[in-house]
Amino acid sequence: MDREDIIKLAREAGFADGVAEIVGLEGFARFAELVAAHERKACIDIIETYRISVGNSRSGELACEWTYRALHEIRDDIRARGEQ
């Protein structure tokens, strides 16, 4: 989602009139970008600190490895969305 998408959503949600008088749509878009970046970081922190119980079996250890691999792919996808 880029700045134009944010501005379009703000207009559709009815924020354009009141917000434009206070900070303008560009200011609102910048604020929305900062909020989104904060939420992306919070999601990444949850993913990176998630603990998976594995038990004492090799199959549990394999399941843990696969789960962590999937979580890291999700984390990387979230990071990539922030770089767009």
URRA-V297037 format. One record per helix or strand of 3 or more residues. SS is the DSSP state (~ for helix, > for strand). FROM is the first residue (numbers start at 1). LEN is the number of residues. If there is no record, write none. Layout:
{{SS/FROM/LEN} {SS/FROM/LEN}}
This chain:
{{~/3/10} {~/15/8} {~/24/26} {~/58/26}}
